[in-house]
Amino acid sequence: VEHERAFLHEIKRIARRAIIEIPLENNDGFQKNRTVMSEYGHINFYSPGTFLNLLETSGLKVLQFKVHDYTAEYMKYLSPSLGGIKHFVRKLALQAAPAVAVKKLTYLGVALCDCG
């Protein structure tokens, strides 16, 4: 979404509640692979803090927030030979040290928001 605030204001206008999910790409891993990420067309990059700030400053009330990993199937699609291992390592890292994991790898941020 090029103009995320306009998008969120429209969600706030038409919905009572919304679930919003984005990749949390503003991390050390992203900084090393910035050119690769631009191939996916991403123009806005968020950490958990900047994502929550965007939602709250757009007038949404965050009821719940969670960081989670991509599915094993998706990881296997991206990397057929190592996807299962990568998924296991990423899941373990997120469970063992969530703050460090999010700073090093890309995960998904999901927020349940009250739009009223």
N, C-alpha and C positions, 0 to 999 in steps of 0.2 A: 504494500500500500504506500503510494508516494506521499500522500497527505494524511498521515495517521490521525492527527487531531480532528480533522474534518470527518473522517470515517467514524471515529469514536463518538463525536457529537451526534452523528446520525443514528448510531446504535442507541445512544442515550435517549434520543427523541422517540424512537419507535418501539423500544423494548423495555420490559420491566426488569429483566435480568439477562445477563449475557455471559457466555463462557468464551474467553479469548485466549488463544494459544499462539505463541510465537517462539521461534528459535532464539535462544540466549547465546548470541554469537560474539558479544563484545568481551572476549577473553584472550589469554595469551596465545592459544592455538589459532584463533582467528587472525591475530595480528601477524602471525607468520605466514598465513595462507590467504591474505586479503585478495590477491588477484584471482584465486580459485573461487572464492565466495562471490565475486562480482559476476562470474559466469552464471550463477543461479538467479541473477537479477535482484538480489537484495540490496536495498539502498539505505535502510535504517538498521542499526545494530544496537542490541540491548543486552544489558546485564540484568540480573533480578531487580536491582535497585532502580535502574533507569526505567525499566518496564513498569514497575509499581508507581513510580513518580509520574510517568506518562498517563497512566490510568486515573490516578487520583487528581492530577491537575487538569484532566479533561472532564471532571465532574462525576466520575464513577466511584462508587464505594466498593472497595475490594473486600468481599466477604471471606474468601479463601484463596490462598495462593500455594501452588505446588510446583516443584521442579521435578521433571521426570525424564527418562531416557527414551530414545527412539525404540521401536519394537525390534525384536530379534529378526523378524522377517525383512524389515527395511534395511537393517545392518547387513544382512546376508545378500540383499539385492545390490547394495553399494559395493560390497566386497565378498563375492561368493566363497572364496577360500578361507577368509579370516573373519567374516562377519559374526559368526557365532562366538568366537573368542573375544572379539572386540566388544560385543554386547555384554558378555559376562564381566569383562574387566571394567567397562564403563558403569555397569550396574553396581558392582562391588565398590568402586571408587565413590559413587554417589551415596551409598549406604555408609561407608566407613568415614569419609571426610567430605561432606557435601560442599562446604565453603571452598575447599581446595579444588575439588572436582569441577565446580562451575567456573572457577578461574582458569582452568587448564583446558577444558573440553566444552563442546557445544551440547547443550541439553535443550529441553523444551520448557518454557514457562507457561503455566496455565492458571488463569485467574477467573474465579466466579465473581461477577460484579452485580451489584444492585444499581440499576440505572435511574431509579426514582429520585 
